[in-house]
């Protein structure tokens, strides 16, 4: 994601862990600076990335693993029709401590 005024990189949104044989990929995203948060920029980027994944990559399922403490990410996914499927216990290590991940998914039902 690049700010239009000065071409500064302000974040990213895309796929990783693409399981080609299963038509699914995991979604990742991050804003580099808090001043860009809460402005709808990630939601705008996410809609383009999802459309690309479903139409161009042929994905059927997009997954996202989210910290239960990341309220902004939880709202972003729910706003974009992702459904919470469960909790992966002690799945992610943060500062040496194992934390849970909430798994969300969006299916291409088009």
C-alpha positions as CSV (number, residue, x, y, z in Angstrom):
1,X,0.0,0.0,0.0
2,X,1.4,3.3,-1.1
3,X,0.3,6.8,0.0
4,X,-0.6,8.7,-3.2
5,X,0.8,12.1,-2.2
6,X,4.4,11.0,-1.6
7,X,4.7,7.4,-2.8
8,X,5.5,6.3,0.8
9,X,4.9,2.6,1.6
10,X,2.3,2.7,4.4
11,X,1.3,-1.0,4.6
12,X,0.7,-4.2,2.8
13,X,-2.1,-6.7,2.2
14,X,-1.8,-10.0,0.4
15,X,-1.7,-13.8,0.4
16,X,0.8,-16.3,1.8
17,X,0.7,-20.0,2.5
18,X,-1.1,-20.6,-0.8
19,X,-2.3,-24.2,-1.0
20,X,-2.7,-24.4,-4.8
21,X,-4.1,-28.0,-4.8
22,X,-6.8,-26.9,-2.4
23,X,-7.7,-23.5,-3.8
24,X,-7.0,-21.7,-0.5
25,X,-4.6,-19.2,0.9
26,X,-4.0,-17.3,4.1
27,X,-4.4,-13.6,4.2
28,X,-2.0,-11.2,5.8
29,X,-2.0,-7.4,6.2
30,X,-0.3,-4.7,8.2
31,X,-0.2,-0.9,8.5
32,X,3.3,0.5,9.0
33,X,2.2,3.7,10.9
34,X,-0.7,4.1,13.3
35,X,-1.7,7.5,11.7
36,X,-3.1,5.6,8.7
37,X,-5.2,3.3,10.8
38,X,-9.0,3.7,11.1
39,X,-9.3,5.5,7.8
40,X,-10.7,2.6,5.8
41,X,-7.5,2.1,3.8
42,X,-7.0,-1.6,4.7
43,X,-10.7,-2.3,4.0
44,X,-10.2,-0.7,0.5
45,X,-7.1,-2.8,-0.1
46,X,-8.7,-6.0,1.2
47,X,-11.6,-5.8,-1.2
48,X,-9.2,-5.6,-4.1
49,X,-7.0,-8.4,-2.8
50,X,-10.1,-10.7,-2.2
51,X,-11.4,-10.0,-5.7
52,X,-8.1,-10.8,-7.2
53,X,-7.8,-14.0,-5.1
54,X,-11.2,-15.3,-6.0
55,X,-11.3,-14.2,-9.7
56,X,-7.7,-14.4,-10.8
57,X,-6.1,-17.0,-8.6
58,X,-9.1,-19.2,-8.5
59,X,-9.2,-19.4,-4.7
60,X,-12.3,-20.9,-3.0
61,X,-11.2,-20.2,0.6
62,X,-9.3,-17.4,2.2
63,X,-8.2,-17.8,5.8
64,X,-6.9,-15.3,8.4
65,X,-5.4,-16.0,11.8
66,X,-5.9,-13.1,14.2
67,X,-4.8,-12.4,17.7
68,X,-7.9,-12.1,20.0
69,X,-6.4,-8.8,21.2
70,X,-6.4,-7.2,17.7
71,X,-9.9,-5.7,17.8
72,X,-9.3,-3.6,14.6
73,X,-8.4,-6.8,12.6
74,X,-11.4,-8.7,14.0
75,X,-13.7,-5.8,12.9
76,X,-12.1,-5.7,9.5
77,X,-12.7,-9.3,8.9
78,X,-16.2,-9.3,10.2
79,X,-17.0,-6.2,8.0
80,X,-15.8,-8.2,5.0
81,X,-18.0,-11.2,5.8
82,X,-15.3,-13.5,7.2
83,X,-16.7,-16.1,9.7
84,X,-15.0,-17.1,12.8
85,X,-14.4,-20.9,12.7
86,X,-12.5,-21.5,15.9
87,X,-9.5,-20.9,18.1
88,X,-6.0,-22.4,17.7
89,X,-4.7,-22.8,21.2
90,X,-1.2,-21.4,22.0
91,X,-0.6,-21.2,18.3
92,X,1.5,-18.0,18.0
93,X,4.5,-16.9,20.0
94,X,4.6,-13.3,21.0
95,X,7.6,-12.0,23.1
96,X,8.3,-15.6,24.2
97,X,4.7,-16.3,25.2
98,X,2.4,-18.7,23.3
99,X,-0.9,-17.0,22.5
100,X,-4.1,-18.2,20.8
101,X,-5.1,-17.4,17.3
102,X,-8.6,-17.0,16.1
103,X,-9.2,-18.5,12.7
104,X,-11.5,-16.7,10.3
105,X,-12.5,-17.8,6.8
106,X,-14.3,-16.4,3.7
107,X,-15.6,-18.8,1.1
108,X,-16.1,-17.9,-2.6
109,X,-19.8,-18.6,-2.9
110,X,-20.2,-16.7,-6.2
